Amino acid sequence: MNRFSRRNFIRNAALAGAGTAAVIHAAGSGLVPQDVEFSTPHSEKTVLDLNNAALSEGMPSAESPRLSADQKAWMDLKFGMFIHFGINTYYDMEWSDGTLDPKAFNPEKLDTDQWCRTARDAGMKYIVLITKHHDGFCLWPSKYTNYTVAASPWKGDLVAEVANSAAKYGLKFGLYYSLWDRNQKLHDTDEPRFVDWMKLQLEELLTNYGEVVELWFDGFWKKQNHGWTKKQEIDGEAEFLEKNHRRDLDFIHAWRMEGAYRWQMDHLYQFIKSIQPNCLVMNNATTSYPGVPLHPVDIRCGEKYTSPNKNDVKVWDWLNGQVYLPLQIETTMSVKGNKQFKSGNWFWHEWDHSVASKETILNYLEVAEKMEANLLLNCGPMANGLLRPEDESTLKSLRV
């Protein structure tokens, strides 16, 4: 089956399975991207009133926007595994610049069944894989760059390996894709052509690996120069700040005035939905703005948002209406970290054997439940392709 017929197959199957739900989600939820008027103080109060009503019931109230069928199914997953694995794994780095030699990438004992079996045994219902981090190294043999697993001694397709293992162990499959690409020169020289290039890669990911439950964008800040209040907000893990809805709305406004245009996010969102209508789109607003939607999205990102926050806003103004946007909290099994990510590493480092305790993870799950959020817990597999023993044993203990 060629990529275009495969794309049509996935699209038709998704539409047939979802029935009218997909149509309701695309039109009734107000998530069809176009120009938007931003909140006034009056509309901000309306959103907060709706949000408070939703929180008092634990779910959207009769007055608040309703969840789509896709959002509700995603929320029912509750707990998932995040996988950071790539070229950084082999160079003791969290972020790299797109120049590391792919010859180092060689997971000789790779066992994605172990990853997914451990996730299932821990009670997780989905897995999200880093397909391309900021360095641009692709974990699938993309036709549109030479900086991939095909240039490594391993020469496999890690995205396919994880997709197959996820299906084997009954897990939904999600993808992370960094918008920022430090290897692809178009990123810095020709924004329109770079977006076209990204679409080619996204089409590969959305047509060759079956149903994708979520697409997790990252790295938006490289084309968002305005709206930040401090320089350190975009350099690794930001210091905690109390939730401030006015500040959040100001940042969304800055995003719509610059980043959304430069990334062509409205167009990318529609492109994704044209291939997989049920795939939920997320755009990481960084630890500086956890839970803030960078429209257009279907779900919100709460990186390291692991403390209870009664002020988390679930209902947001969008397209002259309100939308209910569920939250995903992402954090790490590692708790040691480095200068850039103080609370825990995302990728594996040989020197880091720190691990969140069973009690800590159960507390994360309790916080997520109180905030009506999913928890996505990150593991950084070792260079040999296996989970760290401390991660595997701790996760398995969750069900004992």
C-alpha positions in Angstrom: 0.0 0.0 0.0 1.6 3.3 -1.0 1.6 6.3 1.4 -1.3 8.1 -0.2 -3.6 5.0 -0.2 -2.5 4.2 3.3 -3.4 7.7 4.4 -6.9 7.4 2.8 -7.3 4.1 4.5 -6.5 5.5 8.0 -8.6 8.6 7.4 -11.7 6.6 6.2 -11.3 4.0 9.0 -11.1 6.8 11.6 -14.1 8.6 10.2 -16.1 5.3 10.0 -15.3 4.4 13.6 -15.9 7.9 15.0 -19.2 8.4 13.2 -20.5 11.9 13.7 -18.2 12.5 16.7 -15.3 13.6 14.5 -17.5 16.1 12.7 -18.8 17.5 16.0 -15.3 17.8 17.2 -14.0 19.6 14.1 -17.0 22.0 13.9 -18.8 22.2 17.2 -15.7 22.4 19.5 -14.5 25.5 17.7 -11.1 24.1 17.0 -11.1 24.9 13.3 -8.2 27.3 13.0 -8.7 30.9 11.8 -8.2 34.4 13.0 -9.4 35.0 16.6 -10.4 37.9 18.7 -8.6 37.8 22.1 -10.2 37.9 25.5 -11.4 41.1 27.1 -11.6 41.4 30.9 -15.3 40.5 30.6 -14.7 37.3 28.6 -11.9 36.4 30.9 -14.4 36.4 33.8 -16.7 34.3 31.8 -14.0 31.7 31.2 -13.1 31.6 34.9 -16.7 31.3 35.9 -17.2 28.3 33.5 -13.9 26.8 34.8 -15.0 27.0 38.4 -18.3 25.4 37.5 -16.5 22.6 35.8 -14.2 22.0 38.7 -17.0 22.0 41.2 -18.5 19.0 39.4 -15.1 17.3 38.6 -16.1 17.4 34.9 -17.5 20.0 32.5 -20.8 21.3 33.8 -24.0 21.7 31.8 -23.0 25.3 31.2 -19.5 24.6 30.1 -18.3 23.3 26.7 -18.6 19.6 26.4 -15.7 17.2 25.8 -15.6 15.6 22.3 -15.7 11.9 22.1 -12.0 11.9 21.2 -11.1 14.0 24.3 -13.1 11.8 26.6 -11.5 8.6 25.2 -8.1 10.2 25.7 -8.9 11.2 29.3 -10.0 7.7 30.0 -6.4 6.6 29.3 -5.3 8.5 32.5 -1.7 7.1 32.7 1.0 6.8 30.1 4.7 6.3 29.5 6.8 8.9 27.8 10.0 7.7 26.0 13.0 9.9 25.5 15.5 8.0 23.4 17.7 9.2 20.5 21.1 10.5 19.6 21.4 12.3 23.0 21.3 9.0 24.7 24.7 8.2 23.3 26.4 11.5 24.2 25.4 12.1 27.8 23.3 15.1 26.7 19.8 16.5 27.1 19.8 18.8 24.2 22.3 18.7 21.3 22.9 20.9 18.2 22.3 18.5 15.3 25.9 17.7 14.6 26.4 14.6 16.7 27.6 11.6 14.6 24.7 9.0 14.1 27.3 6.2 14.1 27.1 6.2 17.9 23.4 5.2 17.8 23.4 1.4 18.2 20.8 -0.1 20.7 22.2 -3.7 20.5 19.7 -5.1 23.0 16.7 -3.0 22.0 13.5 -4.5 23.4 10.5 -2.2 22.9 8.3 -5.2 24.1 10.0 -4.6 27.5 9.1 -1.0 27.4 5.4 -1.6 26.5 5.1 -4.7 28.8 6.4 -2.7 31.7 4.0 0.2 30.9 1.1 -2.3 30.8 2.1 -3.9 34.1 2.3 -0.5 35.7 -1.3 0.3 34.7 -0.4 2.6 31.8 -2.8 2.8 28.8 -0.6 4.6 26.3 2.9 5.4 25.3 4.3 8.5 23.6 7.6 8.3 21.8 10.1 11.0 21.0 10.4 10.7 17.2 12.6 13.7 16.6 14.0 15.9 19.4 15.5 19.4 18.9 18.7 18.0 17.4 16.7 16.8 14.4 17.8 13.1 14.6 14.9 11.0 13.4 14.0 7.6 15.0 12.5 6.5 11.7 14.2 6.3 8.3 12.7 9.5 6.9 13.1 10.1 3.2 13.6 13.8 3.8 16.8 14.0 5.8 20.0 12.0 6.1 20.1 12.5 9.9 18.2 9.4 10.9 18.5 5.9 12.2 19.3 4.8 8.6 22.7 6.5 9.0 23.5 4.5 12.2 24.9 1.0 12.5 21.4 -0.1 13.8 19.5 0.9 10.6 16.1 -0.1 11.9 12.8 1.9 12.4 12.3 2.6 16.1 8.9 4.2 15.5 7.7 1.0 13.9 9.2 -1.1 16.7 7.3 0.9 19.4 4.1 1.0 17.4 4.1 -2.8 17.0 4.9 -3.4 20.7 2.2 -0.9 21.8 -0.4 -2.8 19.7 0.9 -6.1 21.1 0.4 -5.0 24.7 -2.8 -3.1 24.2 -1.4 0.5 24.5 -2.5 3.5 22.5 0.4 5.1 20.6 1.4 8.8 20.6 4.2 10.8 19.0 6.4 13.7 20.1 7.8 15.9 17.3 10.0 18.9 17.9 9.3 21.9 15.6 12.7 23.2 16.4 15.2 21.3 14.2 18.9 22.2 14.7 20.0 19.9 11.8 17.7 21.1 9.1 19.0 24.4 7.7 15.7 25.5 6.4 14.6 26.1 10.0 16.7 29.2 10.1 16.8 30.3 6.4 13.3 29.8 4.9 10.3 29.4 7.2 7.7 28.6 4.5 9.8 25.9 2.9 10.6 24.5 6.4 6.9 24.1 7.2 6.5 22.3 3.9 9.4 20.0 4.9 7.8 19.3 8.2 4.5 18.4 6.5 6.4 15.7 4.6 7.7 14.2 7.8 4.4 14.5 9.6 2.8 12.7 6.7 5.3 9.9 7.1 4.5 9.6 10.8 0.8 9.8 10.4 0.4 7.3 7.5 3.0 4.6 8.2 2.4 3.6 11.9 -1.3 3.2 12.4 -3.6 5.2 14.6 -1.9 8.0 16.6 -3.7 9.1 19.7 -1.8 12.3 20.3 0.8 14.4 18.5 3.0 16.4 21.0 4.7 19.4 19.5 7.7 21.0 21.2 10.3 23.7 20.5 7.8 26.4 19.5 9.8 29.1 21.3 12.5 29.4 18.6 10.1 31.5 16.6 8.4 33.2 19.5 10.4 36.3 20.4 7.8 38.2 22.2 5.6 37.7 25.3 8.2 36.3 27.6 8.7 38.1 30.9 12.1 36.6 31.7 14.9 35.3 29.6 15.2 32.1 31.6 11.7 31.1 30.7 12.9 29.6 27.5 16.2 28.0 28.6 15.4 24.6 30.1 13.3 24.2 33.2 11.8 27.5 34.5 11.4 28.3 38.2 7.9 27.8 39.6 5.5 30.8 39.4 2.1 31.0 40.9 -0.7 30.6 38.3 -1.7 34.0 36.8 -4.5 33.9 34.3 -3.9 37.4 33.0 -0.3 36.6 32.3 -1.3 33.4 30.5 -3.8 35.3 28.3 -1.1 37.8 27.5 1.2 35.0 26.4 -1.5 33.4 24.2 -2.0 36.8 22.6 1.7 37.1 21.9 1.7 33.6 20.4 -1.2 34.4 18.1 0.6 37.6 17.0 3.8 35.9 16.1 4.6 32.2 16.8 1.4 30.8 15.4 1.9 32.7 12.1 5.6 31.8 11.7 5.0 28.1 12.4 1.8 28.2 10.3 0.2 26.2 13.2 -3.4 26.8 12.0 -2.5 25.2 8.6 -0.5 22.4 10.3 -3.4 21.6 12.6 -5.8 21.2 9.6 -3.2 19.1 7.8 -2.9 16.7 10.7 -6.7 16.4 10.9 -6.9 15.7 7.2 -4.8 12.6 7.7 -5.9 11.4 11.2 -9.0 13.3 12.3 -9.0 11.6 15.8 -5.4 12.5 16.6 -5.3 15.0 19.4 -2.8 17.9 19.0 -0.8 19.4 21.8 1.8 22.2 21.8 4.1 22.3 24.9 4.0 25.8 26.3 7.1 25.0 28.5 7.4 24.9 32.3 7.0 28.7 32.2 3.3 28.4 31.1 2.1 25.0 32.2 -1.4 24.2 31.1 -1.6 27.2 28.7 -3.0 26.3 25.2 -1.1 27.6 22.2 -4.1 27.5 19.9 -5.0 25.5 17.9 -4.8 22.5 20.1 -7.1 19.7 21.5 -5.3 19.0 24.8 -3.0 21.0 27.0 0.6 20.3 28.2 1.6 20.6 31.8 5.4 19.8 31.9 6.5 19.2 35.5 3.1 20.4 36.7 3.1 17.9 39.5 1.8 20.0 42.5 -2.0 20.4 43.0 -3.2 23.6 41.4 -6.8 24.6 42.0 -6.4 27.5 39.6 -5.7 25.4 36.5 -8.0 26.7 33.8 -9.8 24.2 31.7 -12.1 26.4 29.7 -10.6 28.8 27.2 -11.8 31.4 24.7 -11.3 30.3 21.1 -13.0 31.4 17.9 -15.6 33.6 19.7 -16.6 30.8 21.9 -15.3 28.6 24.7 -13.5 25.2 24.5 -12.8 22.7 27.2 -9.2 21.5 26.9 -8.1 18.5 29.0 -4.6 18.5 30.6 -1.6 16.1 30.4 1.0 16.4 33.1 4.5 15.2 32.1 7.3 14.4 34.5 10.3 12.2 34.8 11.3 8.9 36.6 14.7 10.5 37.1 14.7 13.0 40.0 18.3 14.1 40.0 18.6 16.3 36.9 21.3 18.8 35.9 21.6 22.6 35.6 19.2 22.8 32.7 16.6 20.4 34.1 17.0 20.5 37.8 14.1 18.2 38.8 15.0 15.2 36.6 16.6 14.1 33.4 14.6 13.2 30.3 17.3 11.2 28.5 19.4 8.4 30.0 22.8 9.3 31.6 25.1 6.6 32.9 25.8 8.5 36.1 22.1 9.0 36.9 20.5 6.2 38.9 18.0 8.4 40.7 14.4 7.3 40.5 11.0 8.5 41.7 9.7 6.3 44.5 6.5 4.4 44.3 5.0 6.8 46.8 6.0 9.8 44.7 4.5 8.3 41.6 1.3 7.5 43.4 1.2 11.1 44.6 1.6 12.3 41.0 -1.3 10.1 40.0 -3.4 11.5 42.8 -2.6 15.1 41.8 -3.5 14.2 38.2 -6.8 12.7 39.2 -7.7 15.8 41.3 -6.8 18.1 38.3 -8.8 15.9 35.9 -5.5 15.3 34.0 -3.6 12.5 32.5 -0.1 11.6 33.8 2.6 10.9 31.2 5.7 9.6 33.1 9.0 9.6 31.3 11.6 6.9 31.0 14.9 7.3 29.3 16.0 3.9 28.0 19.7 3.0 28.3 22.1 3.0 25.3 21.6 -0.7 24.9 17.9 -0.2 24.3 16.5 -1.5 27.6 14.7 0.4 30.4 16.8 1.3 33.4 16.4 -1.6 36.0 15.3 1.0 38.6 12.6 2.3 36.3 11.3 -1.2 35.5 11.2 -2.4 39.1 9.6 0.8 40.4 6.9 0.8 37.7 6.1 -2.8 38.2 5.7 -2.2 42.0 2.8 0.2 41.3 0.4 -2.7 40.7 1.6 -4.7 43.8 
